[in-house]
Amino acid sequence: MKTVFLTGCTSGLGLALATRFTARGDRVLLHGRDESRLRLVAATLRASGGRVTEVVADITEPDSVAALCESVGELADSLDLVVNNAAVGGGRDPGRREINSRGTELRMAGNYLAPYQINRRLASLLARDGRIVNVASVGQAPLDLDDLDFTRAYEGVTAYCRSKLALIMDTIELAARGVHVNAVHPAHLMPTTMVRDSGFVPQATMDDGVLPVLRVALDTALSTVTGRYFDRFDLAEPHRQAHDPAVRRALSSWAESRVGW
């Protein structure tokens, strides 16, 4: 049995993963933004024998993420697995640029800065064989280092794709520090609210997405594989910009300036 911290559990892939982990007998710390929905999910899982604890936070706000990490540290002495699944999609209106309270573009805040913060704050809690899984995307767009907040010619899906490439870049950076972490694209266009809100027609089942994440999280054959990107079950190469150390360093410096970590 493992102790798992999983973000974005109230619907979609996160809910499906939470259901799988609890069915295995794992203890799961469930994250969600909507407290009432999270409580309902937790109650449903407990009714099936699941061992779960809820933690509420807004992943787009660094202060909320910091408080989330403190709560996780109080609830668990160690973690076997951290799965960064929560994400902000392209949005129903692709031309509407949104920002958090610090002025950071919302997709970069939720999809990159939140995992950046979570992984660094919780890395010390990882068990000896503990792993971090960053749920990434095959949809990747190159970053403009002069406009990481995407203030020019904004487009929501492109912002999402930029943030997911940033997440893969940070996977590489974190692995270089000795943390066991990989990124995985679970499936193409699963039937989630995020996909539908972005105007796409689902082309995969939820199970199509669950299985690749579970493999990266649990497969003993991957015990020495770190800092890599998986396209579902296969090792793959991310956008070539991810391999540029200068870009990764600049991105990390920007992240430090935004979250103070």
C-alpha positions in Angstrom: 0.0 0.0 0.0 1.2 3.5 -0.8 0.5 7.0 0.4 -0.5 9.1 -2.6 -1.1 12.8 -3.0 -3.2 13.5 -6.1 -4.3 16.9 -7.4 -7.5 17.6 -9.3 -9.7 14.8 -7.9 -13.3 16.0 -8.3 -13.8 15.0 -11.9 -12.2 13.5 -15.0 -8.9 11.8 -14.9 -8.2 12.7 -11.3 -11.4 11.1 -10.1 -10.7 8.0 -12.1 -7.2 7.8 -10.7 -8.4 8.3 -7.2 -10.9 5.5 -7.6 -8.1 3.2 -8.9 -5.6 4.0 -6.1 -8.2 3.6 -3.3 -9.3 0.3 -4.9 -5.7 -0.9 -4.6 -5.8 -0.1 -0.9 -3.6 3.0 -1.1 -4.1 5.9 1.2 -4.9 8.9 -1.0 -4.8 12.6 -0.1 -7.4 14.1 -2.4 -7.0 17.7 -3.7 -9.7 19.8 -5.2 -10.7 23.4 -5.5 -14.4 23.1 -4.8 -14.8 22.0 -1.2 -18.4 20.7 -1.5 -17.5 18.6 -4.6 -14.4 17.3 -3.0 -16.3 16.2 0.1 -18.8 14.3 -2.1 -16.0 12.5 -3.9 -14.3 11.6 -0.6 -17.6 10.3 0.9 -18.2 8.2 -2.2 -14.7 6.7 -2.0 -15.0 6.1 1.8 -18.3 4.3 1.2 -16.4 1.8 -1.0 -13.7 1.3 1.7 -11.3 4.0 0.4 -8.8 5.6 2.8 -8.9 9.2 1.8 -8.3 12.7 3.2 -9.4 15.9 1.5 -7.2 19.0 1.0 -8.7 22.1 -0.6 -6.7 24.7 -2.6 -6.7 26.9 -5.7 -3.8 25.7 -7.8 -3.7 29.0 -9.7 -2.7 31.0 -6.5 0.8 30.4 -5.0 -0.3 31.2 -1.5 -3.0 28.6 -1.7 -0.6 26.1 -3.1 1.9 26.8 -0.3 -0.9 26.2 2.3 -1.8 23.0 0.5 1.7 21.7 0.8 1.8 22.6 4.5 -1.4 20.6 5.0 0.0 17.6 3.2 3.1 17.7 5.4 0.9 17.7 8.5 -1.2 14.8 7.2 1.6 12.5 6.0 5.1 11.8 7.3 6.1 10.5 3.9 4.7 10.1 0.4 5.2 7.3 -2.0 3.7 9.2 -4.9 2.8 12.7 -6.0 0.6 13.0 -9.1 0.2 16.5 -10.5 -3.0 16.1 -12.4 -5.0 19.3 -11.8 -4.9 21.7 -14.8 -6.4 24.8 -16.3 -7.7 24.1 -19.9 -7.8 26.4 -22.8 -11.1 27.8 -21.8 -14.5 28.4 -23.5 -13.4 31.7 -24.8 -9.9 31.2 -26.4 -9.3 34.9 -26.7 -10.0 35.7 -23.0 -6.7 36.0 -21.1 -7.0 35.4 -17.4 -4.6 36.1 -14.6 -4.2 35.2 -10.9 -3.9 37.7 -8.0 -0.2 38.2 -8.8 -0.8 39.0 -12.5 0.4 35.6 -13.8 -1.4 34.1 -16.8 -3.7 31.5 -15.4 -2.6 28.5 -17.5 1.1 29.0 -16.6 0.0 29.6 -13.0 -2.0 26.4 -12.7 -0.3 24.0 -15.0 3.4 24.9 -14.4 3.9 27.0 -11.3 1.6 24.9 -9.1 3.5 21.6 -9.8 6.8 23.6 -9.7 5.9 24.6 -6.1 4.3 21.4 -5.0 7.2 19.2 -6.2 9.9 21.3 -4.5 8.0 21.7 -1.2 7.1 18.0 -1.0 10.2 16.4 -2.4 11.6 16.1 1.1 8.6 13.9 2.0 9.2 11.4 -0.8 10.0 7.9 0.4 13.3 6.3 -0.8 11.5 4.9 -3.8 9.0 7.7 -4.1 8.0 9.1 -7.4 6.5 12.3 -8.9 4.3 12.1 -12.0 3.5 15.3 -13.9 0.5 14.9 -16.2 1.6 16.6 -19.3 0.2 16.8 -22.9 1.2 15.9 -26.4 0.0 19.4 -27.2 3.2 21.5 -26.7 4.0 25.0 -27.9 7.3 26.8 -27.6 7.8 29.4 -24.9 8.4 33.1 -25.5 10.9 33.9 -22.8 10.2 37.6 -23.3 6.4 37.1 -22.7 5.9 34.2 -20.4 2.6 35.8 -19.2 1.4 35.7 -22.8 0.4 39.3 -23.0 0.7 39.5 -26.8 -1.7 37.8 -29.3 -3.2 35.6 -26.6 -4.9 32.3 -27.4 -6.1 30.0 -24.7 -5.2 26.6 -26.2 -1.7 27.9 -27.2 -1.3 29.1 -23.6 -2.3 25.6 -22.3 0.2 24.0 -24.7 3.0 26.4 -23.6 2.3 25.6 -19.9 2.5 21.9 -20.6 5.8 22.3 -22.3 7.0 24.3 -19.3 5.9 21.4 -17.1 8.0 19.0 -19.1 11.0 21.3 -18.9 10.7 21.4 -15.1 10.5 17.6 -15.1 13.9 17.5 -16.6 15.2 20.2 -14.2 13.9 18.5 -11.1 15.3 15.1 -12.2 18.7 16.7 -12.4 18.4 17.4 -8.7 18.0 13.7 -7.9 14.2 13.6 -7.7 12.4 10.6 -9.4 10.0 12.5 -11.7 8.5 11.8 -15.1 5.9 13.5 -17.3 3.3 11.6 -19.2 0.7 12.4 -21.9 -2.1 10.1 -20.8 -4.4 10.0 -23.8 -5.6 12.2 -26.7 -8.7 14.2 -25.8 -10.3 12.3 -23.0 -14.0 12.9 -22.1 -13.3 15.7 -19.6 -15.0 19.0 -19.0 -11.7 20.7 -19.8 -11.6 19.1 -23.2 -15.2 19.9 -24.0 -14.9 23.5 -22.8 -12.0 24.0 -25.1 -14.2 23.1 -28.1 -12.8 19.6 -28.8 -14.7 16.4 -29.3 -13.4 13.5 -27.0 -11.6 10.8 -28.8 -10.5 8.6 -25.9 -12.0 6.9 -22.9 -11.0 7.7 -19.3 -9.4 4.3 -18.9 -7.2 5.2 -21.9 -5.8 7.9 -19.8 -5.7 6.2 -16.5 -3.5 3.2 -17.5 -0.5 5.2 -18.8 -0.4 7.3 -15.6 -0.5 4.2 -13.4 2.3 2.7 -15.4 4.6 5.6 -14.9 3.6 5.8 -11.3 3.9 2.1 -10.4 5.8 0.1 -12.9 9.0 -1.3 -11.2 10.6 -1.5 -14.7 10.7 2.3 -14.6 12.4 2.5 -11.2 15.6 4.1 -12.6 13.9 6.1 -15.4 13.6 9.8 -14.4 13.4 13.2 -16.1 11.7 11.7 -19.2 8.5 12.4 -21.1 6.1 9.5 -22.0 3.6 9.7 -24.8 1.1 7.3 -23.2 3.2 4.0 -22.7 6.2 5.0 -24.8 9.2 7.1 -24.1 9.1 10.0 -26.4 10.8 13.3 -27.2 9.1 16.5 -26.2 9.2 19.7 -28.2 12.9 20.4 -29.0 12.9 23.6 -26.9 12.7 21.4 -23.8 16.2 20.2 -24.4 17.6 23.8 -24.3 19.2 24.2 -20.9 19.3 28.0 -21.3 15.6 28.1 -21.8 15.0 25.8 -18.8 17.2 28.0 -16.6 15.4 31.1 -17.6 12.0 29.5 -17.0 13.1 28.3 -13.5 14.3 31.8 -12.7 11.0 33.2 -13.7 9.2 30.7 -11.6 11.3 31.5 -8.6 10.4 35.2 -9.0 6.7 34.3 -9.1 6.4 31.9 -6.2 9.5 32.8 -4.1 10.8 29.2 -4.0 
